[in-house]
Amino acid sequence: MKFKIVNITVSIFVLGFIVPFVLQTDVFPFVRFGMFAEKPKINSQKELFLISYQTKDGKLHAIDYQFTKQSKWHQLALNYHLRKQEIIYLQKLNESFVEYNARKWFIDKVVIKSNYQQDTVKLAIYEVK
């Protein structure tokens, strides 16, 4: 009887010590939030997405929504950009904003670095048919 209690106690102790290491790589969806988490790195650059459109008379307009990181439009643009589906995003914008009477839609990504330098990359152009 005493031998069984010692075996059970040792088994529980060993399992209690090993199981967290097994679960850390198999069960936890984000390993960095596990037992040995690293400090989060501060990203020194910001990304913004600018959406603009050209009307049928040739005038270029920017959408007057705040495309900041807190904006739902920015989150959608980032989501479609990461999936490389910027054209689909512009098509959905065109369907949502029919009253703009747009001929072309543009999406640009602006990267603002820590030294306030700004890089602009044109991601996609969608021509309305």
N, C-alpha and C positions, 0 to 999 in steps of 0.2 A: 504494500500500500504506500509506504514511504517512497519507494522507488518510482512509482507512477506519478506521485505529486512532484517529485524532482524532475522527472522527464517532461511533464506538462509545463512546469514553470520555465525550464530551459527552452523548450520549444516555443512557448509564447514570447519569451525574451528575444530569441533569435529571429522569429518571424516579425516581431515588432521592430526590430532593427533593420531587416533586409527589405521588407515590403515597401516602405516609402521610396527606396531607390528604384525598385521595379516599377511602381506606379508613376514615378516622375517621368519616365520615358515612354510608358505605354498608355497611361490613362489621361494625364493632364494634357489638355489641348495646347497649352502654351508653356513650353519648358522654361522659358525665362521667368515665369511666375512661380516656379517650383522652389525647391529648398535652397538652391544656390543661385538665386536671381542676381543678375548684374544690375548696376545702376542704369536707369534709362538715359540714353544719350540725347543731348539737346541738339536738335537740328538747327543749324545756323542759317538756313535759307528757307524762304517761304515760296509757295507755289500759288498762283492765282490763275483762274481761267477767265478769259474775256470773250464774251459772245457778242458778235455784231452781225448786222445784216445790211444788204444793199437792196433798196427798193427798185421798182421797175423804171423809175426816172433817173436812176444812177446815183442817188444820194446814199452815203454810208452812215449808219446809225449804230450806236452801241445800245445794248439792252440796259435799261436804267435800273437794274436790280443790283444789289450789293453782292458781288461775287467774292465774299470773304469766306474764311474757313468755317464760319458758323452758318453760312447760308445753305439752304437745301439745294439750291442751284449749283453751288460749288461742289457739294457732295455728290450730286448726280454726275456732274462733268468729270470729277475725279474717278468715279466708279466706271463710267464708260471709257475714260482714257486708259485706265489700267487694264481693261478688257480689249483695248484696241478697237473700240466701236464708236468712234467719235461721229462718224457719218450717221449712224442710227440715232444718236443723241440729237444731232441737228435736224434730222427728219421729224423726230418727236416734238422738238421745239417749233418747227414749222407748222405742224398740225395743231399745236396748242395756241400759237399766236398767228392765226390766219389773218386777223385784222391788220397786221403790219404790212401786208401786201408785199412780201419779200421776194426778190428774184434770186438772191444768193445768201447763204448763211456762212459765217466764219467762226471758228473757235481757235483761240490763241492761248498758249500757256506762257505766263510771265513768271520767271524765276527771279526773285529778289535775294541776292546773296547778303552775307553779313556785313560786307563793306559797302552796301547800298548800290552795288552794280546791278543792272537789270538786263536780263536776257529774255527776248521774246521769240517764241517758236510758233509758227503757224502749223496747227495740228491737222486741220481738215477744212475743206470747202464743200458745201453742198449747194448744188444748183437746183432750184425748184423747176419741175417740169410742167 
